[in-house]
Amino acid sequence: MTDKNKQAPQAHQIDMPRIEAAVREILQAIGEDGGRAGLRDTPQRVARMYQELFAGMHDDPAIHCKAIFQEKYDEMVVVRDIPFHSMCEHHLLPFMGKAHIAYLPKGCVIGVSKLARIVDAFARRPQVQERLTSQVADLIMKQLEPQGVAVLLEATHTCMTIRGVKKPGSLMITSAVRGLFKSNLATRQEAMTLLRG
């Protein structure tokens, strides 16, 4: 097994005054009066929001892999419908949806809540859904060393629903398969059936 005793990284301090100044500039650039009552505290609110939404920027998602237990279980483990939200790095608009994870243990299992924490740690940074899907699968494969991992993400992207092409109701689905789920078609089909519910 890989080393699970990594120290948690120090919390990164987001430059709140810099974000506030940038928001003031944006308000001015669109022709708004940043001094009016409704906008006066907006720069601080946006800075606090970014601090929350990008909380995973400098976190190591591997710290959530400490809760790995030796267990003689070699059947599929599936966790469905993990809610997540992230920020598309192309327009800094949110995308949100559900993550579904399956893995085939090889002597070890992970605490079920840790899978949700791994998704959150990768999601809370500027992202694209394809990368997010692969990052979750790769980390579980590396840290847990299972026979295989399958991750399926389905999300609505506001950069597609409220701007540009404006297609509300559209859903993007991405998958990443590793190990036995990639090499064995029957196992992959079983995983995908369970992941899709």
Secondary structure, DSSP 8 states (H G I E B T S, - for coil): ---------------HHHHHHHHHHHHHHTT--TTSTTTTTHHHHHHHHHHHHTTTTT--GGGGG--EEE----S-EEEEEEEEEEEETTTTEEEEEEEEEEEE-SSEEE-HHHHHHHHHHHHSSEE-HHHHHHHHHHHHHHHH--SEEEEEEEEEEHHHHTSTT--TT--EEEEEEEEHHHH-HHHHHHHHHHHH-
